[in-house]
Amino acid sequence: MFSTADQAYPPTAFHFKLSIAYVYCADSSFKEVSGIEAEWSTKDVVEGGENRFVHRLPTQLKHPLLTLKRGVADSESPLVIWCKETLELGLVDVIRPQPIVVHLLDENREPLRAWFFDHAYPVKWKVESFDSQKNEVAIEEVQLHYNYSNRII
């Protein structure tokens, strides 16, 4: 017989942690992280004499932007400073890519799954619209480009 502890339940999506190399842990709380996916681009190749199907050959692995959403942070936030340096200075200064890890956590804050994103840097920084008719937290969104990702747990 299985006990409740032995049953593997799907993990919840609301308990996660994001780590950015030089960003202080308390500054890395987000309400939403999206864009964890990979997809092959393919090229159709028709084989002469074979009319039943078309070969689809992989050509390039594509990754969407990693999107982070949270309440608007203080201007002294290390993440805000990194975004400002990257996006407001243009190419006057060097872009400083960082490794990022997203952990999906269990009820004891232990990692169940983790994804590593290499060479990430901000490509978009947006503050959602303000609306005097709503009673909501002001949200900022940061989109990061990265070279590749791996599931590490």
Secondary structure, 3 states (H helix, E strand, C coil): CCCHHHCCCCCCCCCEEEEECCCCHHHCCCCEEECCCCEEEEEEECCCCCCCCCEEEEEEEECCCEEEEEECCCCCCHHHHHHHHHHCCCCCCCCCCEEEEEEEECCCCCEEEEEEEEEEEEEEEEECCCCCCCCCCCEEEEEEECCEEEECC
